[in-house]
Amino acid sequence: MKLLCSYKKITIPFLIMQNISWLSRTTLLIGEEKLLTLTRAHVLIIGLGGVGSFAAEFICRSGIGTMTIVDGDVVDPSNRNRQLPALATNHGQNKADIMAERLKAINPELTLHIIKSFVTPDAVEAILDAAQYNYIIDAIDSVTPKVTFLTGAHKRNVPIVSSMGAGGKLDPTLLKVADISKTIICPFAQQVRKNLKKEGVYKGIKAVYSPEAPDKDSLIYTDGSNYKKSAYGTISYLPATFGAVCASVVIRDLIEG
């Protein structure tokens, strides 16, 4: 009798929502009403590197109904150690195109908007005004466009979670979620805070960060393209974990109302 009751409780939502039955395990965990909340939401993921690509995948697999993904970069061989779209067979292809094909293969019913553009300060306003987003994931890894984007989202009162530095670190169990004003140790977060203060933003932005001190010996200097003057070495799982935590913040906030 207990099995029969359990069977009826599980299958009724599935019969109602046959078109999204692939989300049956999600329904078991959060229920039909909260799942419907996700299917009605629009999430923007900006940056599809090691953090953003995994965040986009997890957002898609959660059942979010509409997504906008933004990245103007192409796959480089050095991306393959940590970025979801990067393979030995697709060097030079646009990351947004690769991710779009993958996301639609996961959920063919997904409403997907693709912006193949670098996040320059000039492009930020257009992206933010292109739609009414329920949540934004910021996975930009360059300070200037990141701060411009965070400032714009904050002024518009759009919920946003921002990934801080994932480079130079090894321990995924140290990750934390806090207001940007409460982040510590992370040099990238420190620079972001400093620049945000110049824009009059002191708090009110959720940040995913690690208090693990980055390995300074892994730091390299770049040519400064795309507003990025330096970079740390990375390990496969750390950026992905940042992406997972960012996605979890969005999903939990949306279903908790």
C-alpha positions in Angstrom: 0.0 0.0 0.0 2.8 2.4 0.8 4.4 1.7 -2.5 1.1 2.4 -4.3 0.7 5.7 -2.6 4.2 6.7 -3.3 3.7 5.7 -7.0 0.6 7.9 -7.3 2.3 10.8 -5.6 5.2 10.7 -8.0 3.4 10.1 -11.3 0.6 12.7 -11.1 2.9 15.7 -11.8 4.5 13.8 -14.6 1.2 13.2 -16.4 0.4 16.9 -16.0 3.8 18.0 -17.4 4.6 15.4 -20.0 6.5 17.9 -22.2 9.1 18.3 -19.4 9.2 14.7 -18.1 12.9 14.7 -18.4 12.9 16.8 -15.3 11.1 14.1 -13.2 14.0 13.8 -10.8 14.1 17.6 -10.3 10.3 17.5 -9.6 10.8 14.8 -7.0 13.2 17.2 -5.1 11.5 20.6 -5.4 8.0 19.9 -6.5 5.9 20.9 -9.5 5.2 24.5 -8.4 8.8 25.4 -7.9 9.8 23.7 -11.1 7.2 25.8 -13.0 8.8 28.8 -11.4 12.1 27.8 -13.0 10.5 27.2 -16.4 9.1 30.7 -16.4 12.4 32.4 -15.5 14.9 34.1 -17.7 18.6 33.8 -16.7 21.5 35.7 -18.3 25.0 34.1 -18.2 27.7 36.4 -19.2 31.0 34.8 -20.0 31.3 31.1 -21.1 34.8 30.2 -19.8 35.6 27.8 -17.1 33.0 29.2 -14.7 30.3 30.4 -17.0 30.1 27.4 -19.3 29.4 25.0 -16.4 27.0 27.5 -14.8 25.1 27.7 -18.1 24.9 23.9 -18.2 23.6 23.6 -14.7 21.1 26.3 -15.3 19.8 24.6 -18.4 19.6 21.2 -16.7 17.6 22.8 -13.8 14.7 23.5 -16.2 15.1 27.2 -16.6 12.8 28.2 -19.6 14.7 31.1 -21.1 18.4 31.8 -21.2 20.7 34.4 -22.7 24.4 33.5 -23.1 27.1 36.0 -23.9 30.6 35.4 -25.1 32.6 36.7 -28.1 35.6 34.5 -27.7 36.7 31.3 -29.5 38.1 28.1 -28.2 41.8 28.1 -27.6 43.9 25.0 -26.9 44.7 26.4 -23.4 40.9 26.3 -22.6 40.7 22.5 -22.7 41.9 22.0 -19.1 38.8 23.7 -17.6 36.2 24.9 -20.1 33.1 22.8 -21.0 33.0 23.8 -24.7 36.7 23.3 -25.4 37.7 20.2 -27.3 40.6 19.2 -29.4 38.3 19.2 -32.4 36.9 22.7 -32.2 39.7 25.1 -31.8 38.8 28.5 -33.2 35.1 28.0 -33.0 32.9 30.5 -31.1 32.2 29.4 -27.5 28.6 30.7 -27.6 27.8 28.7 -30.7 29.2 25.5 -29.1 27.3 26.1 -25.9 24.1 27.0 -27.7 24.1 23.6 -29.6 24.8 21.8 -26.3 22.1 23.6 -24.3 19.5 23.0 -27.0 20.4 19.3 -27.1 19.8 19.1 -23.4 16.5 21.0 -23.6 15.0 21.4 -27.1 12.2 23.5 -25.7 14.6 26.1 -24.2 14.2 29.6 -25.4 17.8 30.6 -26.0 19.2 34.0 -27.0 22.9 34.1 -28.1 25.1 37.2 -28.0 28.4 36.6 -29.6 30.1 39.7 -28.3 33.0 40.6 -26.0 31.7 42.4 -22.9 33.1 45.9 -23.5 31.8 48.7 -21.4 30.0 50.1 -24.4 28.1 46.8 -24.9 27.0 46.4 -21.3 24.0 48.8 -21.5 22.7 47.1 -24.6 22.9 43.7 -23.1 21.3 44.7 -19.8 18.4 46.5 -21.7 17.8 43.7 -24.1 15.4 41.8 -21.9 13.9 41.6 -18.4 16.1 39.1 -16.6 15.0 37.3 -13.5 18.7 36.6 -12.5 22.2 37.2 -13.9 25.3 35.1 -13.5 28.5 37.2 -14.0 31.4 35.0 -15.0 33.5 37.8 -16.5 37.2 37.4 -15.7 38.4 41.0 -16.5 38.0 43.7 -13.9 36.9 46.7 -16.1 34.0 45.1 -18.0 33.0 43.1 -14.9 32.7 46.2 -12.7 30.8 48.0 -15.5 28.4 45.1 -15.8 27.9 44.8 -12.0 27.3 48.5 -11.6 24.7 48.4 -14.4 22.8 45.4 -13.0 22.9 46.9 -9.5 21.4 50.2 -10.6 18.6 48.3 -12.4 18.0 46.2 -9.3 18.4 42.9 -11.2 19.5 40.0 -9.0 23.0 39.0 -9.8 25.6 36.6 -8.5 29.2 37.3 -9.4 32.1 34.8 -9.6 35.4 36.0 -8.1 38.8 34.6 -8.9 39.1 30.8 -9.5 42.7 30.8 -10.7 45.6 29.8 -8.6 43.5 27.7 -6.2 43.1 24.0 -5.6 40.5 23.4 -2.8 36.9 23.5 -3.9 35.6 22.9 -0.4 36.6 26.4 0.7 34.1 28.2 -1.6 31.8 30.7 0.0 28.8 32.8 -0.9 28.7 36.3 0.6 28.0 39.9 -0.2 30.8 41.5 -2.2 31.6 43.7 0.7 32.3 40.6 2.9 34.8 38.9 0.5 38.3 38.4 1.9 41.8 37.3 0.8 40.9 36.9 -2.9 42.9 39.6 -4.9 40.4 39.6 -7.7 37.5 40.4 -5.4 39.6 43.1 -3.7 40.1 44.8 -7.1 36.5 44.5 -7.9 35.4 46.0 -4.6 37.8 48.9 -5.0 36.5 49.7 -8.5 32.9 49.3 -7.4 33.4 51.8 -4.7 34.5 54.3 -7.3 31.0 53.8 -8.9 29.3 54.3 -5.5 28.5 50.6 -5.1 29.5 49.2 -1.7 27.3 46.2 -1.2 24.2 44.4 -2.5 25.9 42.0 -4.9 26.2 38.3 -4.1 29.7 36.9 -4.7 31.0 33.4 -5.0 34.6 33.4 -3.8 37.3 31.4 -2.1 39.4 32.6 0.8 42.2 30.3 -0.4 45.3 32.4 -1.2 46.2 32.0 -4.9 49.5 30.4 -5.8 51.6 33.4 -6.8 54.1 31.2 -8.6 51.4 30.3 -11.1 50.8 33.9 -12.1 51.6 35.0 -15.7 51.3 38.3 -17.4 49.4 38.7 -20.7 49.3 41.3 -23.5 46.4 43.1 -21.8 43.9 42.2 -24.5 40.2 42.1 -23.4 41.1 44.2 -20.3 43.1 41.3 -18.8 46.7 42.0 -17.9 47.5 38.8 -15.9 46.2 35.3 -15.2 46.8 32.5 -12.7 47.2 28.8 -13.5 44.0 26.7 -13.2 43.0 23.2 -12.4 40.1 21.4 -14.1 37.5 21.2 -11.3 37.9 24.6 -9.6 36.2 26.9 -12.2 33.5 24.2 -12.7 32.8 24.3 -8.9 32.5 28.1 -9.0 30.0 27.7 -11.8 28.0 25.1 -9.9 27.8 27.3 -6.8 26.8 30.3 -9.0 24.0 28.2 -10.6 22.9 27.0 -7.2 22.5 30.5 -5.9 20.3 31.4 -8.8 18.2 28.3 -8.6 17.7 28.4 -4.9 16.9 32.1 -4.9 14.3 31.7 -7.7 12.5 28.7 -6.1 12.6 30.4 -2.6 10.9 33.4 -4.1 
